[in-house]
Amino acid sequence: MADAAALGPARGTIDLVLRGRTRDVRGRLFQGALLMTLLVSLGVLLVLLWTTWNAAQPVFAERGLGFVSSDTSSLSSRAGVHQGLVGSLILVAFVAAVALPLGIAAAIYLQEYARDTRANRLLVTNIRNLAGVPSIVYGILGLVVFVQALRGLTGPDSYGRSFISGGLTLAVLVMPIVILISMESLRAVPAGIREAAYGVGATRWEVIRSHVLPYAAPGMFTGMILALARAFGETAPLLLVGAVTGYLNTPGGRNPLEVLQGQYTSLPTLIFSWAREPGEDWKAMTAAAIVVLLVAILAVNAIAIVLRNRYERKW
Amino acid sequence: MSGSGEGMELTQERVDGLVVGDDHHASRPVVGHRERVERAEPAAVFDIADLSVSYGDFRALRDVSLSIREHEITALIGPSGCGKTTFLRCLNRMNDLIEDARIEGQVRYHGVDLYDPRVDPVEVRRRIGMVFQKPNPFPKSIYDNVAFGPRIAGFDGDLEELVERSLRRAALWDEVKDKLKESGLALSGGQQQRLCIARAIATRPDVILMDEPCSALDPIATQRIEDLMQELIEDYTIIIVTHNMQQAARVSDRTAFFTVEVDEANGQRTGVVVEVAQTHAIFTNPSDERTEAYVTGRFG
């Protein structure tokens, strides 16, 4: 009985110690601050989307999908984003065909084959810097190299201002992103997997092909998605390498090479030129084009994410 | 090419050894003849002479000379940083994967210098399998984990049968036979390590290197791996790095004790071999006082 009596006050003390202390105040403040920043950035985004949608809404209400399927025109009541949308899709496909294989191959070389020499480290550092170079600089590069110097190849009849010039410029622009993210995913492959594969007598190629690349693939896909979304939205370099911002003939009855070497436009440049037009009607048109651009980028990303998930599920 | 058949009776008779052909360049040991061996010492699989390993300016291991005998379990013990793992990785040229590793001295495997420029490290790793400290199954199915090695080696026999045989040999078959298509990562730690052993066996090596294979496992899983080693030793030669002296005493025939020597001048720590002997001699009657200090727990 004396024991039970002794337990009483002791239990009270423990209770005080365990429950009486003030909570982790700084931790909670930090968590709250983090949540606030998230809400602020989300809020800005929502306001932006909402105002854009509001401005664009009359255009969609009046013309529906006709806005998407009409060609450019100097009349706001007849103009549409058809050529811009098709142009952007062709551009992005071109960028994907050029930048993804080259970028991934470069990443595999740098991460898996290149020795860790001073020259190679310098190379990687430079690629990292290239990823941060303003896009207008790539535009100047494209203007000098693809539009002027290589005019004979990129577009003899369009003064070099062609899909090829624009696509190559964007490809050069996004390649550092592809390389860096791919290298990052390759580096993240656990050493244990490589060792295990070498340990059963795999050659370097077999290790990379059968284990490293499948493991790194989802991360590399993410890099590709980011790069292509960037290419989709770029405007400044395309203005320099001569995307048409005004009237453009509808491409039709031409072979793919002629199309690629011909004049082009893209959604962002179209938005840019409409935004400079005076009048409320063009304001609404601009907002509507922005909505189409956002939807197109989301669609491209969604497709890429579905592809990535399908690949992930395989193992 | 394995010199030892499945289910071989453990008799006085032993495979004399994989004799290397005259053609040095072939470097692929061929199956030797069996002969009745009455001699006390089994043949050597590895003869290592004056082996030193450096990583850049750092010398990890100095002047190691020892022999590894066939169908014996050799334990490598010693304090952390004494170069046991470095030494083990020299035996199947895994150190080649480390860019600035430099190896001096000789590692003779059945008489062939493994660091001869004409030796193909890929072929070396097929014959000298490895099990790592942390179980590292491929993130693929159990079946593919075991089948990968034989596949890339161009195995053209019955792959399913080989996978089953390897899994049986690793004492894992009964636990996984109904889920061969499931991921190897879904297994428990102990099962994963046995899967790694099955994977190592599947390329039909004659030596298995084990780098602290039980350090991430619980006592029961450890027991299973140790039992398995006793079974495997009929067909293979095993070299095991262990931090656990009881484990070395329980499983091994011979033990090599490594230690660290600190250079007074520049503070560099270099691994050296102190003593190699029968395991019971190392633990009961070591000839070097450093060994005695270590095995009795006074140091390390």
Interface residues (C-beta under 8 A of the other chain):
Chain A: R115 D116 P190 G192 I193 R194 E195 A196 A197 Y198 G199 V200 G201 A202 T203 E206 S210 H211 Y215 W315
Chain B: N92 M94 L97 E99 V122 E123 R125 R126 G129 M130 F132 K134 N136 P137 F138 P139 K140 S141 F148 G149 I152 A153 S183 C196 R199 A200 A202 T203
